[in-house]
């Protein structure tokens, strides 16, 4: 794969038209594999808080800022990743694969994990040598409130694109309550799908069909 | 080569069963590393969990810590690669299937149907972090200001995280 090659995820470029759905051209950016890996190295270095904090960073970097992947697809990646556990690493694989195939997926997850692995090796050395964990803990405590804000802002941005009907809003609220009750996320996702089928006569009451944003949500939409 | 092979084989086995998976990994690793293999003491294991939690990576980087204990840097790398390999392979396969199936109406419906639920789970993650991060009014203030900087002023998250790190380091917050 040529180093300078640029990829973007343009709807219609892979026979999307045959699906009979017309998407808004919400994906416009392109990126080289090298820059994509640098972006993942960066996220892997600053994504303290793990899990959803990292998802929030990826959403902001790849969906909102660079527009390499649509919000819908990004959320698909998060959902598929959740089935397997460490969903932040899985989202990195998903994005890498979508843009650059097998090699992209593999290199992106390595780039994402590398800073953490290096940090753990350094901290392990300090720990087994001096039997103390450095003052990093104070820093991490200060990051807590920012991480919460970061996740909220990502949730907000994704919701504006994905939660487009009142029924979807109900599903999102119930899922949030279930998540707060610490129910297993796989069951939450499957139950949401079942509820969507029941409420929507087999069609998608809860789905984010490619239509205009819900008016109330679009009031809050980006300027 | 001896210890490296043992480390890689052990973590590959765990990786195959748990696909690198989340917090469930902690009791499993405890069983293997502390109870069965005596690679770590209970105390070291707990400190390893704390260290793993300090990083942006998943809790599975606990394998890096344990691998380091057994066979230094080589062990750390072998343990990490072995633990993640099966899950990464599986996720690559799922991504490939996604590329194949995304034009399929039923697959698309299924995924679109769960999108709002995923959104809910994202908010849930923020709420669950609340008690730890927002324990004081300073934490609450920092969180509110961060939200405004991120959404309204569109600051890059790295800068906002930098502010949080600075306040934490200086002991101002939380």
Boltz contact constraints between the chains, C-beta under 6 A:
constraints:
  - contact:
      token1: [A, 19]
      token2: [B, 103]
      max_distance: 6.0
  - contact:
      token1: [A, 44]
      token2: [B, 56]
      max_distance: 6.0
  - contact:
      token1: [A, 46]
      token2: [B, 158]
      max_distance: 6.0
  - contact:
      token1: [A, 46]
      token2: [B, 161]
      max_distance: 6.0
  - contact:
      token1: [A, 47]
      token2: [B, 56]
      max_distance: 6.0
  - contact:
      token1: [A, 48]
      token2: [B, 56]
      max_distance: 6.0
  - contact:
      token1: [A, 50]
      token2: [B, 56]
      max_distance: 6.0
  - contact:
      token1: [A, 52]
      token2: [B, 122]
      max_distance: 6.0
  - contact:
      token1: [A, 52]
      token2: [B, 125]
      max_distance: 6.0
  - contact:
      token1: [A, 57]
      token2: [B, 157]
      max_distance: 6.0
  - contact:
      token1: [A, 60]
      token2: [B, 157]
      max_distance: 6.0
  - contact:
      token1: [A, 75]
      token2: [B, 115]
      max_distance: 6.0
  - contact:
      token1: [A, 75]
      token2: [B, 118]
      max_distance: 6.0
  - contact:
      token1: [A, 76]
      token2: [B, 111]
      max_distance: 6.0
  - contact:
      token1: [A, 78]
      token2: [B, 118]
      max_distance: 6.0
  - contact:
      token1: [A, 79]
      token2: [B, 114]
      max_distance: 6.0
  - contact:
      token1: [A, 79]
      token2: [B, 118]
      max_distance: 6.0
  - contact:
      token1: [A, 80]
      token2: [B, 94]
      max_distance: 6.0
  - contact:
      token1: [A, 84]
      token2: [B, 19]
      max_distance: 6.0
  - contact:
      token1: [A, 84]
      token2: [B, 87]
      max_distance: 6.0
  - contact:
      token1: [A, 84]
      token2: [B, 91]
      max_distance: 6.0
  - contact:
      token1: [A, 85]
      token2: [B, 19]
      max_distance: 6.0
  - contact:
      token1: [A, 85]
      token2: [B, 20]
      max_distance: 6.0
  - contact:
      token1: [A, 85]
      token2: [B, 21]
      max_distance: 6.0
  - contact:
      token1: [A, 85]
      token2: [B, 22]
      max_distance: 6.0
  - contact:
      token1: [A, 86]
      token2: [B, 20]
      max_distance: 6.0
  - contact:
      token1: [A, 86]
      token2: [B, 58]
      max_distance: 6.0
  - contact:
      token1: [A, 86]
      token2: [B, 60]
      max_distance: 6.0
  - contact:
      token1: [A, 89]
      token2: [B, 58]
      max_distance: 6.0
  - contact:
      token1: [A, 90]
      token2: [B, 91]
      max_distance: 6.0
  - contact:
      token1: [A, 93]
      token2: [B, 91]
      max_distance: 6.0
  - contact:
      token1: [A, 94]
      token2: [B, 95]
      max_distance: 6.0
  - contact:
      token1: [A, 97]
      token2: [B, 95]
      max_distance: 6.0
  - contact:
      token1: [A, 105]
      token2: [B, 92]
      max_distance: 6.0
  - contact:
      token1: [A, 105]
      token2: [B, 95]
      max_distance: 6.0
  - contact:
      token1: [A, 109]
      token2: [B, 88]
      max_distance: 6.0
  - contact:
      token1: [A, 113]
      token2: [B, 57]
      max_distance: 6.0
  - contact:
      token1: [A, 116]
      token2: [B, 55]
      max_distance: 6.0
  - contact:
      token1: [A, 116]
      token2: [B, 56]
      max_distance: 6.0
  - contact:
      token1: [A, 116]
      token2: [B, 57]
      max_distance: 6.0
  - contact:
      token1: [A, 116]
      token2: [B, 61]
      max_distance: 6.0
  - contact:
      token1: [A, 117]
      token2: [B, 64]
      max_distance: 6.0
  - contact:
      token1: [A, 117]
      token2: [B, 80]
      max_distance: 6.0
  - contact:
      token1: [A, 119]
      token2: [B, 55]
      max_distance: 6.0
  - contact:
      token1: [A, 120]
      token2: [B, 55]
      max_distance: 6.0
  - contact:
      token1: [A, 120]
      token2: [B, 61]
      max_distance: 6.0
  - contact:
      token1: [A, 120]
      token2: [B, 64]
      max_distance: 6.0
  - contact:
      token1: [A, 120]
      token2: [B, 65]
      max_distance: 6.0
  - contact:
      token1: [A, 121]
      token2: [B, 68]
      max_distance: 6.0
  - contact:
      token1: [A, 121]
      token2: [B, 73]
      max_distance: 6.0
  - contact:
      token1: [A, 121]
      token2: [B, 76]
      max_distance: 6.0
  - contact:
      token1: [A, 123]
      token2: [B, 51]
      max_distance: 6.0
  - contact:
      token1: [A, 124]
      token2: [B, 65]
      max_distance: 6.0
  - contact:
      token1: [A, 124]
      token2: [B, 68]
      max_distance: 6.0
  - contact:
      token1: [A, 136]
      token2: [B, 54]
      max_distance: 6.0
  - contact:
      token1: [A, 138]
      token2: [B, 168]
      max_distance: 6.0
  - contact:
      token1: [A, 138]
      token2: [B, 169]
      max_distance: 6.0
  - contact:
      token1: [A, 139]
      token2: [B, 165]
      max_distance: 6.0
  - contact:
      token1: [A, 139]
      token2: [B, 168]
      max_distance: 6.0
  - contact:
      token1: [A, 139]
      token2: [B, 169]
      max_distance: 6.0
  - contact:
      token1: [A, 140]
      token2: [B, 54]
      max_distance: 6.0
  - contact:
      token1: [A, 141]
      token2: [B, 168]
      max_distance: 6.0
  - contact:
      token1: [A, 141]
      token2: [B, 174]
      max_distance: 6.0
  - contact:
      token1: [A, 142]
      token2: [B, 164]
      max_distance: 6.0
  - contact:
      token1: [A, 142]
      token2: [B, 165]
      max_distance: 6.0
  - contact:
      token1: [A, 142]
      token2: [B, 167]
      max_distance: 6.0
  - contact:
      token1: [A, 142]
      token2: [B, 168]
      max_distance: 6.0
  - contact:
      token1: [A, 142]
      token2: [B, 173]
      max_distance: 6.0
  - contact:
      token1: [A, 143]
      token2: [B, 164]
      max_distance: 6.0
  - contact:
      token1: [A, 143]
      token2: [B, 165]
      max_distance: 6.0
  - contact:
      token1: [A, 144]
      token2: [B, 132]
      max_distance: 6.0
  - contact:
      token1: [A, 144]
      token2: [B, 133]
      max_distance: 6.0
  - contact:
      token1: [A, 145]
      token2: [B, 133]
      max_distance: 6.0
  - contact:
      token1: [A, 145]
      token2: [B, 139]
      max_distance: 6.0
  - contact:
      token1: [A, 145]
      token2: [B, 142]
      max_distance: 6.0
  - contact:
      token1: [A, 145]
      token2: [B, 143]
      max_distance: 6.0
  - contact:
      token1: [A, 146]
      token2: [B, 146]
      max_distance: 6.0
  - contact:
      token1: [A, 146]
      token2: [B, 160]
      max_distance: 6.0
  - contact:
      token1: [A, 146]
      token2: [B, 161]
      max_distance: 6.0
  - contact:
      token1: [A, 146]
      token2: [B, 164]
      max_distance: 6.0
  - contact:
      token1: [A, 148]
      token2: [B, 126]
      max_distance: 6.0
  - contact:
      token1: [A, 148]
      token2: [B, 129]
      max_distance: 6.0
  - contact:
      token1: [A, 148]
      token2: [B, 133]
      max_distance: 6.0
  - contact:
      token1: [A, 148]
      token2: [B, 143]
      max_distance: 6.0
  - contact:
      token1: [A, 149]
      token2: [B, 143]
      max_distance: 6.0
  - contact:
      token1: [A, 149]
      token2: [B, 146]
      max_distance: 6.0
  - contact:
      token1: [A, 149]
      token2: [B, 147]
      max_distance: 6.0
  - contact:
      token1: [A, 150]
      token2: [B, 157]
      max_distance: 6.0
  - contact:
      token1: [A, 151]
      token2: [B, 125]
      max_distance: 6.0
  - contact:
      token1: [A, 151]
      token2: [B, 126]
      max_distance: 6.0
  - contact:
      token1: [A, 152]
      token2: [B, 126]
      max_distance: 6.0
  - contact:
      token1: [A, 152]
      token2: [B, 147]
      max_distance: 6.0
  - contact:
      token1: [A, 153]
      token2: [B, 147]
      max_distance: 6.0
  - contact:
      token1: [A, 153]
      token2: [B, 150]
      max_distance: 6.0
  - contact:
      token1: [A, 153]
      token2: [B, 151]
      max_distance: 6.0
  - contact:
      token1: [A, 155]
      token2: [B, 122]
      max_distance: 6.0
  - contact:
      token1: [A, 155]
      token2: [B, 123]
      max_distance: 6.0
  - contact:
      token1: [A, 158]
      token2: [B, 119]
      max_distance: 6.0
  - contact:
      token1: [A, 159]
      token2: [B, 119]
      max_distance: 6.0
  - contact:
      token1: [A, 162]
      token2: [B, 115]
      max_distance: 6.0
  - contact:
      token1: [A, 162]
      token2: [B, 119]
      max_distance: 6.0
  - contact:
      token1: [A, 163]
      token2: [B, 116]
      max_distance: 6.0
  - contact:
      token1: [A, 163]
      token2: [B, 119]
      max_distance: 6.0
  - contact:
      token1: [A, 168]
      token2: [B, 116]
      max_distance: 6.0
  - contact:
      token1: [A, 171]
      token2: [B, 116]
      max_distance: 6.0
  - contact:
      token1: [A, 171]
      token2: [B, 117]
      max_distance: 6.0
  - contact:
      token1: [A, 172]
      token2: [B, 116]
      max_distance: 6.0
  - contact:
      token1: [A, 172]
      token2: [B, 119]
      max_distance: 6.0
  - contact:
      token1: [A, 172]
      token2: [B, 120]
      max_distance: 6.0
  - contact:
      token1: [A, 175]
      token2: [B, 117]
      max_distance: 6.0
  - contact:
      token1: [A, 175]
      token2: [B, 120]
      max_distance: 6.0
  - contact:
      token1: [A, 175]
      token2: [B, 121]
      max_distance: 6.0
  - contact:
      token1: [A, 176]
      token2: [B, 120]
      max_distance: 6.0
  - contact:
      token1: [A, 176]
      token2: [B, 123]
      max_distance: 6.0
  - contact:
      token1: [A, 176]
      token2: [B, 124]
      max_distance: 6.0
  - contact:
      token1: [A, 179]
      token2: [B, 121]
      max_distance: 6.0
  - contact:
      token1: [A, 179]
      token2: [B, 124]
      max_distance: 6.0
  - contact:
      token1: [A, 180]
      token2: [B, 124]
      max_distance: 6.0
  - contact:
      token1: [A, 180]
      token2: [B, 127]
      max_distance: 6.0
  - contact:
      token1: [A, 185]
      token2: [B, 121]
      max_distance: 6.0
  - contact:
      token1: [A, 188]
      token2: [B, 117]
      max_distance: 6.0
  - contact:
      token1: [A, 189]
      token2: [B, 114]
      max_distance: 6.0
  - contact:
      token1: [A, 189]
      token2: [B, 117]
      max_distance: 6.0
  - contact:
      token1: [A, 192]
      token2: [B, 114]
      max_distance: 6.0
  - contact:
      token1: [A, 192]
      token2: [B, 117]
      max_distance: 6.0
  - contact:
      token1: [A, 193]
      token2: [B, 113]
      max_distance: 6.0
  - contact:
      token1: [A, 193]
      token2: [B, 114]
      max_distance: 6.0
  - contact:
      token1: [A, 196]
      token2: [B, 113]
      max_distance: 6.0
  - contact:
      token1: [A, 204]
      token2: [B, 109]
      max_distance: 6.0
  - contact:
      token1: [A, 204]
      token2: [B, 113]
      max_distance: 6.0
  - contact:
      token1: [A, 206]
      token2: [B, 113]
      max_distance: 6.0
  - contact:
      token1: [A, 206]
      token2: [B, 116]
      max_distance: 6.0
  - contact:
      token1: [A, 207]
      token2: [B, 112]
      max_distance: 6.0
  - contact:
      token1: [A, 207]
      token2: [B, 113]
      max_distance: 6.0
  - contact:
      token1: [A, 208]
      token2: [B, 112]
      max_distance: 6.0
  - contact:
      token1: [A, 208]
      token2: [B, 115]
      max_distance: 6.0
